[in-house]
Amino acid sequence: MKVILIENVKGTGKKDEIKEVKDGFGAFLIKSKKAVMYTDKSKEVLSTQIKTREANEAALVKSCGDLKKKLKDINLIFKVKTGKEGKVFGSISSKQISEELAKKNINIDKKIIEAKDLNTLGVHNVKISLHKQVTAELKVTLEEGD
């Protein structure tokens, strides 16, 4: 029996693959909505879905690329309290960076911002994983303030 997998099935295959399986297992996969019977119509639907997904993915990558260009020109400046010898109290978090970007109408989830060791004065480059294919860099400057 030929089936088209709707989701990843461990030991059988990945989503959207066409697989030849035993009749009983195929019936189980169809009943549990993990696969559909392979027909000309289901093959057509699959190819349409794949094309739509690819188009959506391309549009997403393009929009992430545009955002990357926008972020390249931004320099966030944080005034931080310092102690003796210019040591910073605490550090700047990804949440604070996300909030500052939101003030500039750029909404980025704090979870994709890789803000590590922002606890010294000066300019730091922060990586932002916009997409698995697009990583942006943002300049964050820590200056002595009140």
C-alpha positions in Angstrom: 0.0 0.0 0.0 1.3 3.4 -0.9 0.8 6.3 1.5 1.8 10.0 1.7 3.0 10.8 5.2 1.3 13.9 6.8 3.7 14.0 9.7 7.1 12.5 10.6 6.7 8.8 11.6 9.7 7.4 13.5 11.2 4.5 11.6 9.1 5.0 8.5 9.8 8.5 7.0 9.4 12.2 7.1 6.4 14.5 6.4 5.4 14.6 2.7 7.3 11.5 1.7 5.5 8.8 -0.4 6.1 5.4 1.2 5.3 1.8 0.4 4.1 0.1 3.6 2.3 -3.1 4.6 -1.5 -2.9 4.4 -2.1 -3.2 8.1 0.4 -0.5 9.0 -0.9 1.7 6.2 -4.4 1.4 7.6 -3.1 2.3 11.0 -1.3 5.4 9.7 -4.4 6.5 7.8 -6.7 5.9 10.8 -4.4 7.8 13.2 -4.2 10.7 10.6 -0.5 10.3 10.1 -0.9 9.5 6.4 -3.3 9.5 3.5 -3.8 7.0 0.8 -1.6 7.7 -2.3 -3.8 8.6 -5.3 -3.3 10.9 -8.2 -5.5 13.5 -6.5 -3.5 13.3 -3.2 -0.3 13.6 -5.1 -1.6 16.8 -6.8 -2.7 18.2 -3.4 0.8 17.4 -2.0 2.6 19.1 -4.8 0.4 22.2 -4.4 1.0 22.3 -0.7 4.8 22.0 -1.2 4.8 24.8 -3.7 2.8 27.0 -1.4 5.1 26.2 1.6 8.2 27.0 -0.6 6.7 30.3 -1.7 5.9 31.2 1.9 9.3 30.2 3.0 11.0 32.4 0.3 8.8 35.4 1.3 9.8 34.9 5.0 13.5 34.7 4.1 13.2 37.9 2.1 11.4 39.7 4.9 14.1 38.5 7.3 16.8 39.7 4.9 15.1 43.2 4.8 15.0 43.3 8.6 18.6 42.3 8.8 19.5 45.3 6.6 17.5 47.5 8.9 19.1 46.2 12.1 22.6 46.6 10.6 22.2 50.4 10.8 20.9 50.5 14.3 23.1 51.2 17.3 21.3 50.8 20.7 22.8 52.9 23.5 22.4 51.9 27.1 23.4 54.1 30.0 24.6 51.9 32.7 25.8 52.4 36.3 29.4 51.7 36.9 31.6 51.3 39.9 35.3 51.7 40.4 37.5 51.1 37.3 34.5 51.4 35.0 33.0 48.0 36.0 29.4 47.7 35.1 26.8 46.7 37.7 24.9 43.8 36.2 24.5 43.3 32.5 22.2 44.1 29.6 19.7 41.3 28.8 18.0 40.2 25.6 14.7 41.4 27.1 16.1 44.9 27.5 17.3 44.9 23.9 14.0 43.6 22.7 12.2 46.4 24.6 14.5 49.1 23.1 13.9 47.7 19.6 10.1 47.8 20.2 10.4 51.5 20.9 11.8 51.8 17.3 8.8 49.7 16.0 10.9 46.6 15.5 9.3 43.6 17.2 11.8 40.9 17.9 11.3 38.1 20.4 13.9 38.1 23.2 14.4 34.4 22.7 16.2 34.8 19.4 18.6 37.5 20.6 21.9 36.1 21.7 23.0 38.7 24.3 25.8 37.2 26.3 28.5 39.1 28.4 27.1 42.6 27.8 28.7 43.7 31.1 31.6 45.9 29.9 31.6 49.5 28.6 32.0 49.9 24.8 30.4 48.6 21.6 29.2 45.0 21.4 27.9 43.0 18.4 24.8 41.0 19.3 23.6 38.2 17.0 19.9 37.8 16.3 18.7 34.5 14.6 15.8 35.8 12.5 15.5 32.6 10.5 17.6 29.4 10.2 19.1 30.9 7.0 19.3 34.6 8.2 21.3 35.9 11.2 21.5 39.6 11.8 24.0 41.6 13.9 23.0 44.6 16.0 25.4 47.1 17.7 24.8 47.6 21.3 26.8 50.3 23.1 27.2 50.5 26.9 28.0 54.0 28.1 28.7 55.2 31.6 25.6 57.0 33.0 23.4 57.3 36.0 
